Amino acid sequence: MSREKKLRKRRSAELKKAAEEVRSIRVELEQAVNVFDHMIDPHRMDACIYEINALRARYNCAVRELRQLPPP
């Protein structure tokens, strides 16, 4: 296997891994928003808000990293 082919294969794997991380965080974020939408306890609402904000930060970071990866 040529060096270029190995490099493309590694880049492709990195891209797939980063894209899967973005999808996974997006699912977690959607679930957290859904829980928040049905929450009635004000203390738990605060916890949901913190979780949603943390997931948004993780999502933004993961998207930024995905965009910085070179194409395969």
N, C-alpha and C positions, 0 to 999 in steps of 0.2 A: 504494500500500500504506500503510495507516495506521501510525502510530507504534506503537500497541499491538501490532499484528500483527507488526511487525518485532522488537519486544522479545520477544514470545513465541517467534518463530522463532530468535532469538539464544539465548534461554534453553534452548530445546529442543536446539540444537546443542551448547551447553556441557554439558548434561546427558548427551547421547549420548557426547561426548568423554570425560567423566569416568567414565562407566560402562564404556566400552571400556578405559580405563586400568586400572580395577579388574579387569576380566576378564583383561587381558593380564598383570598382575602375578600374579594368582591362578594362571594357567597356568605362569608362570615358577617360582612357589613350588612347585607340584605337581611340576614336573620336577626341581627341586633336591632335594626330599624323596625322590623316586624314586632319584635318583643316590646320595644319602646312604644309602638303604636297601640298596643293592647295593655299597657301598664297603667295601673291606677294608684299605686302607692308612690307618694312623692319622693321618698328616700330611695326607692329602687329606680325611679325615673332618673335621679341624679347619677346613679351608677350606670344606667344605660347610656346617658349622655356622655360620660367619661369613656365608656367602652367604644361608642360610636366615633368619638373624636380620635381615640387611639387607633382604631381601625382605618379611619380616613387618612391619618398620617402614615400608617404602614402602607396603605394602598398607593398614596401619592409617591412615596419613596420607591416602591416596587415598580410602578409605571415608569418613573424617571430612570431607574436602572435598566429596565427593559428597552427603553428608547435609546440608551447609550450603547447597547450591545451592537457590534457590527453585524451586518447581514451574513448568513452562512455562505 
